[in-house]
Amino acid sequence: MAESPLSETEGLISVAIVGMGYVGLPTALGLHADGARVLGLDTSAERRESILAGEPDLVEADLARLDVARRDNRFDLTGDPARLAEADAVIICVPTPLDRYLTPDLGPLRSACRSVVEHARPGQTLILTSTSYVGTTREMLAEPLRNRGLVIGKDVFVAFSPERIDPGVAEHTQQSTPRVVGGCTPACTDHARRVLEKLTPLLHEVSSAEAAELTKLYENSFRAVNIALANEFAGICSTLELDPIEVTRAAATKPYGFMSFYPGPGVGGHCIPCDPHYLLWQLREAHGSAPLISQAMTSIAHRPGQVADRVTATLSAAGRGVAGARIVVVGVTYKPGVRDLRESSALEIIERLAAGGAKVEYHDPLVPELKLGGRSFQSNPDPHGTDFDLVLIHTVHPGQSYDWIEHCPLVLDATYTFDAATHRELV
């Protein structure tokens, strides 16, 4: 049996992070802050340069950690997968996107796992955090390692622990957010726990890697279903001429059996638009079904189109057609306080309005330029309400002034929470 490096003094542990994006970089910084020696592997030279320059989109606390880390020789970045053999533990944090047919694009994950398996050595702990279908950890890590002659749970330790990173929300720190972990063997779970304790003491162990994988899919399917319901309920409130936010907040006073979800222009990022499709894809392969989740994902996919249709209807009610209308979209990132455009509903809304002949601009201090459908859009840095026929409020960033919106003749609030407008309508 191989002697585990984790049995040595914990302050000497070295960890490699595969993928230094929205999950991997905060993970690396958390481990470094706890005293670990960290090696960040990312195939993008541009990303590595951005990190070393201190430019990534991070909350203030992580930016401070990065400022310390990039001046410390215990924090290193590389594009060479062979260096993974240097680490006592390897944590895989690569994206798991969808293709245009809403089918899992497993290319980045397969490539990362192949590199980890190829360079794995006895004594290492390997932890997958990327959301994927149930069975991924065994199929992409454990079985290939066995084929190399390594004994899982003795020579190497393999586990799954789904990431729980909330970009742009400083209150949801890794230290205070519980993590689920499940190994391919009990020894694997134990070794993974000893690595993850450097990020948070709040660990919940499950019986297997598969249980941990399904936990993540359940979490985000739960959110998808409830967001779809919140959007549908907003439509009900519109029909009955009631405020959905007021009703939701009132329902949330019940101390049991209710959790608040709010309507909006659509969902973005990776988790909700993508993750449930990994489960639906696997169920189709197994001739199973999940009709409630499937319907929720269809509803979510239709939401940006509904918002664009509401813009058209609002203009029409004011005696103005969408063709030639001057429209400004406020905020194009998928959530407040981040520069992340992944799956942002604003992108589809802008494309739909522009296809209808509208003269669309946007205002977002965090995104100076946007490329859509072969066209380039620049953020209007100083918009004036009187310059537009309609303002569509999509994302409101903290610390920004939106006083100019008061002077626009039509304001359509897709956030349902922007009160500082005299002519405000809800989607």
Disulfide bonds with the S-S distance in Angstrom:
none
